[in-house]
Amino acid sequence: PPRLVVSGGDSVQTGGSLRLSCVVSKPISDYCMGWFRQAPGKEREGVATITSNGDTTINTSVKGRFTISKDNTKNTLYLQMNSLQPWDTAMYYCAAEPFRPQESCYGLSLSSYYWGQGTQVTVSS
């Protein structure tokens, strides 16, 4: 399995921006990639996914504020987060789905993915 190393979490004020990065140890083009988040006491939820072809699926709660992208040459996945709100506070995770890289992997069972470690994003009002 690939190793996924996440960075970029921080504490920001409402309205601020952050960019998360996820470096993958194998060719990122072999996977459908995704960002997930889990707030205290809540289930892990999908934030955004991107197929090997670059097609994206975005959670409606972050649409227009968050952008998922990737750089195949650097095997790196990004999540640009703008207009952050307190309810965006969560641990954010990067994940790779290997079985159907050209199809959207949004909404699949969490067991379908390889996971990186989380990075904490805290948004204060």
Salt bridges, closest charged atoms under 4 A:
GLU45 OE2 - ARG37 NE 2.70
ASP88 OD1 - ARG37 NH1 2.93
ASP88 OD2 - ARG65 NH1 2.67
GLU103 OE1 - ARG100 NH2 3.59
